[in-house]
Every structure is written in C-alpha cells, then in structure tokens.
Amino acid sequence: MMNEKINELARDAAGGMLSFDEDGFRLSQKEAEKFCKLIVEECCKIAELKEQGFSEYHPDVSVGWYIRQRFWLEQ
C-alpha cells in the first residue's frame, strides 16, 4: 500500500484524477514525468530546509533519513 504523500503527488501529476487497478495507480507518460519532477522537488525542498537550519531538522540526522521518512520508506 502506498503512503498518502506518494498518492498526493501522483494526484497532482494527474491533474486530480487517478486511475487505480490491482497494481496501483496508472499514469500517462506525461503524467509520470511530472510525478517524477514533483518527487525530486519535494526531496530538494527537504534538503534545502535542512541546509538552512530549520529547527524541525536535527543537525545530526541525514537528509536521506528525512526524505525516507517523508515518503514512509523507513519505519
């Protein structure tokens, strides 16, 4: 099951309308490219905020850890 952040970015890429089947959601080539760009933008935003020292990002924790947490890749 995909997490809500992934579904949110996919919905944004698809203009609000997602098609689901037993394997998950389906995107056109153009939507898939936009989806990838949205994921990269989200990761860059996390990295930039941490780099700028925002208090929600602990200095001893890696950017990668925060990205994995954002996309629920690490429990």
C-alpha positions as CSV (number, residue, x, y, z in Angstrom):
1,M,0.0,0.0,0.0
2,M,1.4,3.4,-1.0
3,N,1.5,6.2,1.5
4,E,-0.5,9.4,1.3
5,K,2.4,11.6,0.2
6,I,3.0,9.4,-2.9
7,N,-0.7,9.4,-3.7
8,E,-0.9,13.1,-3.3
9,L,2.0,13.7,-5.7
10,A,0.5,11.3,-8.2
11,R,-2.9,13.0,-8.0
12,D,-1.2,16.4,-8.6
13,A,0.7,14.9,-11.6
14,A,-2.6,13.5,-13.0
15,G,-4.5,16.8,-12.6
16,G,-6.5,15.4,-9.7
17,M,-7.8,12.3,-11.3
18,L,-6.0,9.0,-10.7
19,S,-6.9,5.6,-12.2
20,F,-6.3,2.7,-9.9
21,D,-6.2,-1.0,-10.6
22,E,-4.9,-4.0,-8.6
23,D,-1.3,-3.0,-9.2
24,G,-1.8,0.7,-8.0
25,F,-2.3,3.8,-10.0
26,R,-1.8,4.4,-13.7
27,L,-0.2,7.5,-15.2
28,S,0.4,8.5,-18.8
29,Q,4.0,9.2,-19.9
30,K,3.5,13.0,-19.5
31,E,1.9,12.5,-16.0
32,A,4.7,10.1,-15.0
33,E,7.3,12.7,-16.0
34,K,5.5,15.3,-13.9
35,F,5.2,12.9,-11.0
36,C,9.0,12.3,-11.1
37,K,9.6,16.0,-11.1
38,L,7.3,16.5,-8.1
39,I,9.2,13.8,-6.1
40,V,12.5,15.5,-6.9
41,E,11.1,18.9,-6.0
42,E,9.9,17.5,-2.6
43,C,13.3,16.0,-1.9
44,C,15.1,19.2,-2.8
45,K,12.8,21.2,-0.5
46,I,13.7,18.9,2.4
47,A,17.4,19.2,1.6
48,E,17.2,23.0,1.3
49,L,15.3,23.5,4.5
50,K,17.7,21.2,6.4
51,E,20.7,23.0,4.9
52,Q,19.2,26.3,6.0
53,G,19.0,25.0,9.6
54,F,15.2,25.0,10.1
55,S,14.5,23.8,13.7
56,E,12.4,20.8,12.6
57,Y,15.5,19.2,11.1
58,H,18.1,18.0,13.6
59,P,21.7,18.7,12.5
60,D,22.9,15.1,13.4
61,V,20.3,13.4,11.2
62,S,21.0,12.9,7.4
63,V,18.9,14.5,4.7
64,G,18.4,11.0,3.3
65,W,16.7,9.9,6.5
66,Y,14.3,12.8,6.4
67,I,13.5,12.0,2.7
68,R,12.8,8.4,3.5
69,Q,10.6,9.5,6.4
70,R,8.7,11.9,4.2
71,F,7.8,9.0,1.8
72,W,7.4,6.4,4.5
73,L,10.3,4.4,3.2
74,E,11.8,3.9,6.7
75,Q,9.8,2.9,9.7
